[in-house]
């Protein structure tokens, strides 16, 4: 979260940061798919502070971009709350994205 402005990062902002170190189109496609999946599963659910539920996973992914992690780690960051808060099973994630 941008501490000064106190606004969550958007996916578009995150994507710009990711593309600075992840260049392969197929890897970017996995990140895009993870975002689409998580966004669909979280739906219009809001956090207590009124932010969209997807904001926390995007913030985690944003933090990880500072470490220049691989595309799988970014995708996992985006997906990580779908199991706990969106009713998705680990099997569903494995079926959609692989091991």
N, C-alpha and C positions, 0 to 999 in steps of 0.2 A: 504494500500500500504506500502510496506517495504520502509520506508523513507531513510534508508541508501543506499540500492541498487536501489531504485526508480523503482522497478518492481512489477507489479500486482501479487497478489496471484493466484495460479492455483487452479482449482477445487480439484485436488488430495491433495494439501497442506491443503486446507480448510477441506476436508473430514477427514483427519487425526486428525485435531483439533476437529472436531465435534464428532468423535467416542470416544473421551476421556470422554465425558459426556452424549452422547446419545448412548444407547446400544441396544435398541430394533430394530431388523431387519426391521420390518414393518415401523418404524419411519424413519429409514435410507433410506428405499425404497422411501418414499415420497420426501425426500430431493434429492435423485438421479433423481426421475421423474421430479421434479421442475427444476433441472439443465438441463436435457435433453430437456425439453419443452422450457425453456428460450434460450438455445443455438440454438435450431432449429429456433425459432422465430426471434432471433437477426441475425441469419445467419452470413455472413461475414462482417457485418456492422462494421465500425471502428469509433472510437471517433476522435475528432480533433487532439489529440496528437498521433494518430496512434495505440492506444491500441484497442483490440477487445472490442466491445460494452458490452459484458458480464462481463468485468473486474470490472466495478463499482458495479453491484449487488453482485459480489463475495466479493468485499471489504466491502460492508455493512454487508454481512453475517459474514465475518471475524471479524469485530468489535463486532458484537453481540455474537460471541463465547466467547469473554472475559467476558460476562455477564452470561454465561451458560444458555441461553434462550432455550425454547423448540423447538422441531423439526418444528412445524408449523411456528414459527417466523423465523427460518432459511430459510424454504421454501419460505415464503412470501418475505423475503429479496432478494432471488434469482429471484423471479418472478416480483418484483415491477416495473421494467421498461418495462416489456413487454406490459403493457397497454399504457403507454405514448409514447414509441419509437418503438414498433414493431407491432402496429396495432391490438393488441389482446383486445377483449372486456372482461369486468368483467364477463359476462355470460359464455364466453368460459373458463375462469379460474375456475368458479364455476362448470361447467360441467366436467371439467378435474379433479379437486381436491376437490370439495365439498365446503361448506360454509367456 
